């Protein structure tokens, strides 16, 4: 991890009502996940991060939950009239079914420890054969698989092979509950729902329309619903298996 700068034994400061933390500038580039050695190093590093994270819980961080990522996001978008009128009912019905399925698959009180929480490859800077993990905004209590599934891509059999290679490198450094492999598609679905609401909640920030000009368009919401329908099908597929 890239740690914050410490001054007078403190890392969290305040200025004119805003709390902030300063991190050293860290250069790097996204890791090449097609390189087996890079993939193994990432897996081992995450295992070591999780081993430290398992020692104790956070004092003041949230816990990953279906209600926060899914239900609250759905409510915000529907009550805020963010969706085009002609697809609002389709979104409401689809997400209601998705959340019902996710609640059956994703326990509310199991397999939670300190995790990075947003471990996509844009938050990993590769430099000197070493991954540097940045952006700790979404650090939370949650299952370790939340930090692992974003390393997987491709068709079901390709992701299963990647998963096995990942766990082969991960397991010597930290234990892993294989039951949580069933959490992957529920977690992916919650991330998709949460991201749409995250953009909507920040749309009044002048930087967001510039950075995300496609948001709040008819096409965006149509593609969002299509993506959620694909997730509905993915939830019905057998979970990935560790072949090791």
ZAMARGU-4260 file (C-alpha; in steps of 0.2 Angstrom, whole numbers, plus 5000, padded with zeros to 4 digits):
<rodrens>
0) 5000/5000/5000 | 5005/5018/4997 | 5004/5025/5015 | 4999/5043/5019 | 5012/5056/5025
5) 5013/5057/5044 | 5015/5074/5052 | 5016/5075/5071 | 5010/5057/5072 | 4994/5062/5062
10) 4988/5057/5045 | 4971/5065/5045 | 4970/5084/5044 | 4957/5098/5043 | 4956/5114/5033
15) 4941/5125/5033 | 4929/5111/5037 | 4937/5099/5025 | 4946/5083/5031 | 4960/5077/5020
20) 4975/5066/5019 | 4991/5068/5009 | 4999/5054/5000 | 5016/5054/4991 | 5016/5055/4972
25) 5018/5037/4966 | 5022/5034/4948 | 5018/5018/4939 | 5007/5009/4925 | 4993/4996/4925
30) 4999/4978/4928 | 5000/4966/4914 | 4987/4953/4919 | 4992/4942/4904 | 5009/4939/4912
35) 5009/4924/4923 | 5022/4931/4935 | 5014/4948/4936 | 4997/4939/4940 | 5006/4929/4954
40) 5014/4944/4962 | 4998/4953/4963 | 4989/4938/4971 | 5003/4936/4984 | 5003/4954/4988
45) 4984/4954/4990 | 4986/4939/5001 | 4998/4948/5012 | 4987/4963/5013 | 4972/4952/5018
50) 4983/4944/5031 | 4986/4960/5039 | 4968/4966/5037 | 4962/4950/5046 | 4971/4955/5062
55) 4957/4966/5068 | 4943/4976/5061 | 4941/4994/5056 | 4936/5007/5070 | 4927/5019/5058
60) 4924/5011/5041 | 4908/5004/5034 | 4904/4986/5030 | 4900/4980/5013 | 4881/4976/5012
65) 4868/4973/4999 | 4857/4987/5007 | 4871/5000/5005 | 4877/4996/4988 | 4861/4990/4980
70) 4845/4995/4989 | 4851/5013/4993 | 4857/5015/4976 | 4841/5009/4968 | 4831/5020/4980
75) 4841/5036/4976 | 4840/5033/4957 | 4821/5030/4957 | 4816/5043/4970 | 4828/5056/4961
80) 4820/5053/4944 | 4836/5050/4936 | 4830/5037/4924 | 4821/5040/4908 | 4802/5038/4910
85) 4800/5024/4897 | 4813/5013/4906 | 4810/5017/4924 | 4798/5003/4927 | 4809/4990/4918
90) 4824/4996/4930 | 4813/4995/4945 | 4807/4977/4942 | 4823/4971/4936 | 4833/4978/4951
95) 4820/4971/4963 | 4822/4954/4956 | 4841/4955/4957 | 4842/4961/4975 | 4830/4947/4980
100) 4842/4935/4972 | 4858/4943/4979 | 4851/4943/4997 | 4849/4924/4996 | 4867/4922/4990
105) 4877/4936/5000 | 4877/4934/5019 | 4876/4949/5029 | 4888/4944/5043 | 4900/4931/5036
110) 4918/4932/5030 | 4921/4950/5033 | 4938/4958/5037 | 4947/4974/5032 | 4949/4974/5013
115) 4954/4987/4999 | 4936/4987/4993 | 4939/4995/4975 | 4953/4984/4968 | 4952/4987/4950
120) 4968/4989/4940 | 4967/5008/4939 | 4970/5007/4957 | 4986/4997/4955 | 5002/5005/4950
125) 5015/4993/4944 | 5033/4999/4946 | 5050/4990/4948 | 5041/4973/4947 | 5031/4978/4962
130) 5012/4983/4963 | 5008/4999/4973 | 4990/4999/4979 | 4982/5017/4979 | 4965/5025/4982
135) 4959/5019/4999 | 4942/5029/4999 | 4932/5012/4998 | 4942/5003/5011 | 4929/4993/5021
140) 4924/4977/5030 | 4920/4964/5017 | 4925/4947/5010 | 4942/4945/5003 | 4934/4939/4986
145) 4929/4958/4983 | 4947/4962/4980 | 4950/4947/4969 | 4936/4945/4957 | 4941/4961/4947
150) 4957/4952/4942 | 4947/4939/4932 | 4941/4942/4914 | 4934/4933/4899 | 4923/4918/4897
155) 4918/4907/4911 | 4932/4894/4908 | 4945/4907/4906 | 4940/4916/4922 | 4940/4899/4931
160) 4958/4895/4925 | 4963/4913/4930 | 4955/4910/4947 | 4965/4894/4950 | 4981/4902/4946
165) 4977/4917/4957 | 4973/4905/4972 | 4988/4895/4969 | 4999/4910/4973 | 4987/4917/4986
170) 4984/4902/4997 | 5002/4900/5004 | 5001/4918/5012 | 4983/4919/5018 | 4968/4907/5020
175) 4953/4908/5009 | 4935/4902/5011 | 4930/4894/4994 | 4912/4896/4998 | 4914/4915/4994
180) 4917/4911/4976 | 4898/4911/4975 | 4898/4929/4980 | 4907/4935/4963 | 4892/4939/4952
185) 4882/4946/4967 | 4896/4958/4971 | 4898/4962/4952 | 4880/4966/4951 | 4881/4977/4967
190) 4896/4986/4960 | 4886/4990/4943 | 4871/4997/4953 | 4882/5007/4965 | 4892/5015/4951
195) 4877/5022/4943 | 4871/5030/4959 | 4888/5036/4963 | 4889/5046/4947 | 4871/5053/4950
200) 4875/5058/4968 | 4890/5068/4961 | 4883/5075/4945 | 4881/5093/4953 | 4900/5093/4954
205) 4906/5103/4938 | 4920/5090/4936 | 4908/5076/4933 | 4899/5081/4917 | 4916/5084/4910
210) 4923/5067/4915 | 4908/5057/4911 | 4899/5066/4897 | 4889/5050/4892 | 4881/5049/4909
215) 4862/5054/4911 | 4859/5050/4892 | 4845/5039/4886 | 4859/5028/4878 | 4868/5026/4895
220) 4852/5020/4904 | 4847/5008/4891 | 4865/5000/4891 | 4864/5000/4910 | 4848/4990/4910
225) 4856/4978/4897 | 4871/4976/4908 | 4860/4972/4923 | 4850/4959/4913 | 4866/4951/4908
230) 4870/4950/4927 | 4853/4942/4930 | 4859/4928/4918 | 4876/4927/4926 | 4868/4925/4943
235) 4860/4909/4937 | 4876/4901/4931 | 4886/4889/4941 | 4899/4899/4952 | 4918/4898/4947
240) 4927/4883/4955 | 4945/4882/4961 | 4953/4868/4951 | 4969/4867/4961
</rodrens>
